[in-house]
């Protein structure tokens, strides 16, 4: 990993505004559902992300967290309400908003370098901007593995490739849908720190969905706790601890107890 001193000056992250957003799914796949029957997954949601802010979403499984990420990314339109980036309506995907999923989804026949280059290649920019691939690989500490193939990588290294593939596009918003969920516990802890360092260096805004309470509190500046489906904001937990953070900090322990209580697990702590 490169040091903060070696990195380029941070670029401004995007401002995201979610205004009274509700969303429904057709229940065609549900056995016994009537024609035209719908399932509401988000209900009148308001949420703002300041430029360069790191926000995490917590909530019960299936409450609508990942659906909100898809709406913010522009992968589908909201049933009701408005989503904006820097004041402009979000109506479709855009290279300034990049999603990193739980599965790295690397092409096995392409090298690490070629996988990272995909976005630039698709936009016709690779010949002119190929240096950005090398810069992104250096940023995630994978420059020595540029010519390796995905089957030669560990799980953590493969996820770093996915991050480099996102960062090569200079995103103003990084949308993270449980990107560390399939990693072993030690690699996951290391990647949490590395992701925070990447966010600090690059200056993008970040929106993370995770089921790991400690992960959300360790990484994010604000943690939005959702209700059961349809998702509403139950409470917003503000974590103003400076970075780098220590996992044993008393303030983190207090926030964890509060988050678990909001999720119905307060009796366990």
N, C-alpha and C positions, 0 to 999 in steps of 0.2 A: 504494500500500500504506500502511496506517496504521502509525504507530510503535508500539513496544512500550509506551511511556508512555500512549498513547491507548486501548490495548486493555483489555477487561474482565479482572478477575482470573481466572487459569486455573482451570478446573474439574478435579476429579480424574479421571484416566483410569481405565480398567478394568484389573483384573488378569485375565489369561487363563492358564489351566493346561490343557495338553495332556498327557494321562496314558495312556501305553501304547496310543497310537492306531495302528491298522492299517486299511488300506482297500483294497478290491478293486473292479474294474470288470468287468461282464460283457463278453465279447468278441464280442458279436453282430455288430458292424460289421467285424470282421477276417475277411478272406477265408480260408476253410478252417477257421475255428474251429469246434470241436465244441459242440453244445448244452450249456449249463451251464458252459462253460469260462470261467475268470476270469483277470484280469490284476491282480497286486498292485502298487499304486503307493506305498504307505506301509507301513512295517514297524516296529511297536513304538516309535513316536516319543514322546519326552518333551520338552516345551518349556514354559517359563513366561515371561510378559511382565509385568513389574512395572507398577503404575499410573503412567502418564505416560511409560513407556519407549518408545524408538524402536528397533525390531528389524527387520533386513533378512534375507531368505532368498536364498541363492545356491546354485546347483547346476546340473548338466547339464540341457539341454533335455529335457523330458518326464519328469523324475525324480519329480514329484509336488508341486512347490511351489505351483502354482495350485490343485491339489486341496486342499491343506491350508488355503489361504485360504477356499475354499468351505465347508469343514467348520467353521472358526472363525467364519465369518459366519453359520452356521446354515442355509446354502442346501441342504445335504443331510446326512444323519446318517452318522457314521463306522461302518464295518463292525464295528469292535471298539475298545474303549477309551472314554475319557471326555474331553469338553471342557467346561471350566467358565469362567464369568465371575463373578468375585467370589464363588466358592464354589457358584454355582447352575449346574446342567447346561445347556449350550447345546443346545436341541432344535429351534429354529426361528429364522427371521430376526427381528431386533428393531431398532427405530430407534436404539438405543444403539450398534449395530455397523453401520457404513455402508461399502459397497464402492465404490471408484473404479477403473474399468477403463481399459484403454489407449484405447479409443474413448469419447469424451465422450457419445455417444448422446443428443444434444440433439434435441428435437422441432422440425423446421424451421419449422412454422407458429406456434410460440409464441415470444414475445420472450424475451430473456435473463431478465428479471424473472419471467416466467411459467414458464420452465423451472426456475428456482431454487425457485419456490414449490410445485413438484409434491408434495414430501413432506408439507408442511403441509396442502396441499389434500386429499391422499388421506386424511389423518388427521382431517379436519374442523376443523383449527386455524387455517386461513388468515385468516379474518375477524378473529379475536382476536389473532393473532400475526404479522400482515403486516409489522410493523416488523422482524422477524427477517430477512426477505428483503433489505431495504435494508442491514441490518447485515452480512449475509454478503457482499453485493456490495461493500460498502466494504472489508471485510476482505481481499478478493482484488484490490482495486484496479479494480473494474469498475462502480462507481456511475454514471459518465457514459454507460455503454453499456446501461443497464437496459432501454431501449426498442428496442434493436437486435435484429436477427434473426440466427440462427446463420450464415447465408451471408455476413453482413457482418463476421465475426470471423476473425482469424488462428487457426492451430492452437493456439498458446499461450493465446490468449484463450478459445477454446472449452474447453480443459482447465481454465482458471480457473473457468468457469461450472460445470463438473462438480464442482469442489471446493466452490464456494459452495453448490451443491445438496446436497452432503453436509454441509457445516458448518451449514446452516440448521437441521438436526435436533439440533444440539448433541451430536454423537456422543461416546461415551466411548472408542470404539475406531474408528480409521480404517484400513480394510483396503485396501491399495494394490496392485493387480495390474498391474504395469508401466505406471503411469499416464503416463509420459513417453516411452514407447517409440516413438511415431510423430512426435515433434517433431524439428525440425532441431537440430543440435548446439548452436548458440548459445542457442536458446530453451530447450533442455533444461537447459543449465547454469544459466541464470537461474531456471528453475522449480525446480530442486533447492534453491537458496537460499531461494526463496519458500516452498516446502513446509516446510522446516525452521523458518522464521520463523513460519508458521501454527501448526505443532505447538507451538512454544515459547509462543506467545501463548495458544492455546486450552487447552493442558494435557491433550489427549487422548492415549491410547496409540496407537502406530502400528505396523502390520505391513506391510512392503513386500516384494514379490517383484520382482526385477530380474535381468537378465542382465548388467548393467553393473557390473563390480567396483568401479570408482572411484565410481560413484553410491552404491552400498551403503555404502562406507567413508566417503564424504563426509557422508552424511546420518545414518547410524544409530549408536547407541551400542554395539550388539552385532550382529555379522553371523554368522548360522548357515549353515555350509556343509554341504550335503547330499551324500550319495553318489549314484551312479547308481540308477535305479529298481530296486527299491522304496526310497523315500527313508528314509535313516537319518541321524542327525547324525554327520558326519565330524569336525567341529571347530567350536568357537564362538570367534570372534575378537572381543575386547573393544577398543573404541576409546574411550579415556577423554580424548581431546583435547577441550578446551573449544570452545564455539561463540562467535563465528563461526570456522569452520575455513578454513585456507589450503590450496589444492590442491597447493601445492609443498612442504608440510610433510614432513620426512624420515620422521616416524612413519607418515604415510599411505603413503609409498612402500614402507616395510618391510612394512606390512600388505597392500598390494597384491601384493607378491612372494609373501607367504605364501599369500594367497587363490588366486592363480594356480597356485601349486605344488599346492595341495590339489585344484584343478580339472584337474590334469594338464597345465598349460601353463608349468610352472616353467622349462623349457629356453629359453623365449622371452625370459626376463628375467634 
